[in-house]
Each structure stands twice: as C-alpha cells, then as structure tokens.
Amino acid sequence: MTALDVLPKDLLKGKTAFVTGGGSGINLGIAKAFAATGANVAICGRTESKLEVAAAELRALGAKVSISVADVRDAAAVVAAVEKTQAELGTIDTMVCGAAGNFNAPAEIMSPNGFRTVIDIDLIGSFNAARAAFEQLKQTRGNLLFVSAGQAYTPIKFQAHAGAAKAGVENLMKNLALEWGAYGIRSNSIVPGPIADTEGLERLSQPAGKEAWLRSVPLGRFGAIEEVAAMAVVLSSPIAAYVTGSQVVVDGGFALPGWGAITQAAEDAMAAGATS
C-alpha cells in the first residue's frame, strides 16, 4: 500500500489543477496524484515530447489533460497556458509552482548567469505562475502550492543559488497567504527531502554519495515520490481548508541533524578528485 492508497479516489473530483514542470519527477508525481484522486490536470514544461508522455500517463488515470509548452520564466507564455487550461478543463482550483533548476557549484566559481538562471526559474517562475492563476483562483477560492527545498532554511555548501531562490519562494508563499487570504486563496509550500528515483537526488547526492545522504535520514530510507504527492493532494483538498502560510516538510527527518556530515563528505570527495 502506498501513501496514495489511503486517499479517497474522488477527493478532488471536479477540480482542476495546474502543475508547472509537470512533465517529470516529483512534479509529475504530484500531477498523477491529482489525477488519481479525481482532478483534471494541466501541465506545462519546455519539452513537448516529455509532456506528451506524461499526459498519456495522466489520462490512463482517468483525468482530462491539457498540456502547454511554456517556460515559467516567460510570463506571457504562462498566462497563455493558464488561459488554455480554463478553456479546456475549467477554472483552476490549484496552482502547483514546481518548475525548478539546480546543480552543485561552489559560489566562487559559479557564473552570474548560472546563479540568475536558478533564481529566474525557481523564484520568478513561481511568481509568474501564481500571478497568472490569480483571477481563476479568486473565482474558485483555490490554493497555491509551492514545491520548495531544505536549502530554503538551511545553508548548504555549493547551493548558494538554490538556497537564495527557495528562501525567496518561501517568503513569497507567506506573503501571498497574507495578501490573498482575503480572496479565499490559500498558499502553502511542501518541502521534499531526499526522494528516491529523482533527478534531484541523483544530482545533489554527488559527490558525497547516496550512502552519506542515507545515513543522515533518521527514518533510515529515502522517500517515495508518492509520499510527497499524497501530501500535495492533502494540502490542496478540503482536509486543509484552514491551512495557509504553512511549510510542510516531507523528508523523513533529514533536516534535523543538519547538513554538516554531507557537506564534509562532499568536500572530501571533491578534494580527493582534485589531487588524484
């Protein structure tokens, strides 16, 4: 039994969700969880072929699906995707701001363009999506869900760009909860920890190695995409009707001991590589 199996299959029946970056990874997992609990789903991303494959998986779960090739850094493209969703699926009830970019890089060698790219995708892209969905969310008294990261609240070596971006996302989430609550719009974030079978874990666990990461998880295992996705459904459902401005961490306790052991392992591995 997975985390999704305990949720009613009609929990989000009649609802419409939009997921940025929904063509793969955790974001696709969230989109599939919405589909599995009765929602119709729109996804956007930069690669049409990837979106088409994802759409087929969503339709197999019974959802009506809308896809849009759109880069979240392009505000006009996001607006067009949101308008297309309303025309094809109905007015949006949930906007999931999930599109993100990341890589490991020491700050002293990171280019300004590399730093800016992550800020633009993660933070500016999240604002573009939230702003584009505002009028529809106002009509449905819907909700925003931001996919955040532990870097938002814990400084981690080689993640200055992602930390700055996600810290901005968290503050944006809280500001929108404060400002848009008057329209009945809820705003929350979900913080995945190390999740198995994701590009994020593959990238960020280098060069320290997955074993070093696993040793830092109090529950003793990596998470599953379905566990993050199930929490996304809960936060977007009537179960969380009085929850706004909240950060929900789904990481098996990963953040509790801090990142010191992992960053030290990464530094040791990088130093060994430099001298070999």
N, C-alpha and C positions, 0 to 999 in steps of 0.2 A: 504493500500500500504506500502510495506517495502522499505528499502533503496536499496535493490537489484532490485526492480521492475523498477527503472528508468534507469538501465544499459542495453545497447543493449545485446541481447542474444547471439550474435556472436562476442562480443568484443574480446574474447580470442580464437576464433575459430582457430584450427590448432596448438595451443600452448600446451606445456607440462609443468605441474607444479609438484613439489615435495614438500610435506609438512611433516616435522618431527613432531612426536607427533600427527599425523593426525587422530588418532582413536577416539578422543573425544573432547568435549569442544570447545573453541574458534578455535583451530586448525582444527577440523573437520568442523566447520562453515566456515572457510576460504576455505578449500578444496571443500565444497559444493558450495560456491560462484564461485570458478573457474569452476566447472563442469556446473553450471547454465549459465555461460557466454561463454561456448563453448570449454573450455580446457579439455584435458585429464589429469588425476591426478594420481600421485603416493603418497602413504602414508607409513610411517614406524612408528613402535612403538614396545613395548616389549611384547604385548599380542595378539596372533594371533586371538583369538575369537573376540576380540574387533575390530580388523582390518577388519575381515570378515563382521561383521555387518555394519561397516562404508562403506566398499566397495559396499555393496548392495545398500546403500542409494545414493552413488555417481553414480552407474550405472543407478539407476532409474531416474537420472537427465540427462542421455544421454552420460555420459563420459565413455571412456575406462579407466580402472583402473588397477594399479599394486600395490601390497602390498608386504611389506618386514618386517619380524620380525627382528628388529635391534635396539640395544641400542646405542644412539648417543655418548655415552662415548667410544664405541668401533669403532675406526676409520676404521678398516678393514671391519667391518660389514656395515658401512655407505657407503664405497666405493663400496662394492658388491651390495648394494641396488640401488645406483646411476647407476651402470653399467646395472643392471637388468632393470631399468626404460628405459634406452636408447634402449635396445634390444626389449622391449615390447611396448613402447609408442612413442619412438622417442627422439631426443636430448632435454634436459631440457632447458626451457626458463626462468623459475622462480624457485628459491630455497627459500622456506619459512622455516626459522630456528625457530621453535616454541616449541620444546620439552623443558619442564621446570619442576622444582620441588620446593616446598615451604612448609613452616609450620611456626607457631609462636613460638618463643623461645627467652627468654632473653639471651643476649650474655654470661653472666656469668655462665649459666648452659648448654649452647649449647656445644655439644661434637665437637672436631676437625673433627671427621668423618662426623657429620651432616653438618657442615659448608662446608667441602670439597665436599660432595655429591652434594649440590646445585651448587657450582662452576663448578663441573665436568659436570653436566647435562646442565646447562644454558649456561655457557661460553665456556668450552672446547667442549661441544656438538655442539654449534653453529659454532665454528671454524671448527670442523671435517666435518660438513655438507657443509659449504661454500667451504672448500678446496677440498672436494670430487667432488663438482659440477663445479669447476673452468674451467676445459677443455671444458665441454659441454656449459657452459655459455659463454665462449670465442667464441665458434662456432656460437652461436645464438645471440651474443651481448645482452645477457639476463640480469636478475636482481636478486638481493638478497633482501629478506625482513626478517628482524629480529622482532620477537614479543617480545617487551620489557615490562617495567612496570615503574610506577611512582617512585618506590624505587630507580631507577637509578639516579634520580636527586634531590630527597628529602629524607633526613634521617628520618627513621620511627622506633620507638621503636619495638623491637622484630623481626626486619627484617634485621639485620646486614649481614647475609649470602646472602639473595636475593638482597639487595642493592648493595653489592660488586659485585655480579655476573652480575646484569643488567647494572651497571655502566661500567663494562668491555665489555658487549655486545654492548653498545652504542659507546664506543671508538673503538671497533673492526669494527663496521659498518662504522664509519667515516674513519678509516684507509683503509678499503677495497674500499670505494668510491674513496679515493685519489689514491691508488695504482692501482686498477683495472679499473679505468675510461679509461685508455689508451687502454684497450681491448674492450671498449664499454659496460662494465658491470656497471650497476647502483646498488647502495647499499643504502637502507633506512630502517628505523625502524617504527613500529607502536606501540603506547602505549595505550592499553586499560585501561579504568578506571573501576569502579565497574559495572560489566556486569551481568545482571540477569541470573539465571539458569545455573551458572557455579560453578565448584568446588572451583575455586579461591575465589569467593565472599563468599561462604559458610565457607571456612576455615578462611580467613583473617578477616571477619567481627566478628569473635569470639575473645575475649569475649565482645567486646564493644557493639555488637548487630547491626543488619541491620538498625534499626531506626537511630542510631547515624551516620552511614555511609550516609543514605539517606539525612539527614539534612545538610550534607556537600557538596551536589551536587547542584550547582547553578541552573541547569535546572530542579531540583526537581524530578528526576526519575533516576532509574538505566538504563543503556544502554542495547541494544539488541545485541546478537551475530551477527545478520545480519548487524548491523551498522558498526561493526569492520570489518566484512568480505567484505562489499562493498568497504570500503576504501582500503583494501588489494588488491582488484581487480583493483581499480583505479591506485594505485601505481605500479602495475605490467603491466599496459596497456600502449598503445601509448599516452594516455592522459598525463602521467607523464614522457614523453620521455626526458625531460630536468631537471628532479628532481633526485638528488643524494646527499647522505650525509645528508639527512633530517630526522628529527624525527617528526612524525605526531601523535599528541595526540588526542585520541578519548575517552574523559572522561566526557563530559558534564560540564566541568569547575571544576571538582573535585579537581584538584591540586591547584587551585587558592587561596583558603583560607588557605592552608596548612593542616597538619595532626594533629595539636595540640589537637583539640577537640576530635578526635577519639582516639588518644593515651591516653589522660587523662581518657576517658570513659573506655578504656581497662584496664588501671592501677587500676581504682576504682573497676571495676568488679573483677579483679584478687585479689585485697586486700580484698574485701568483701568475696570472696570464701575462702581465706586463714584463715580468722578469724571466719568463720561460723562453 
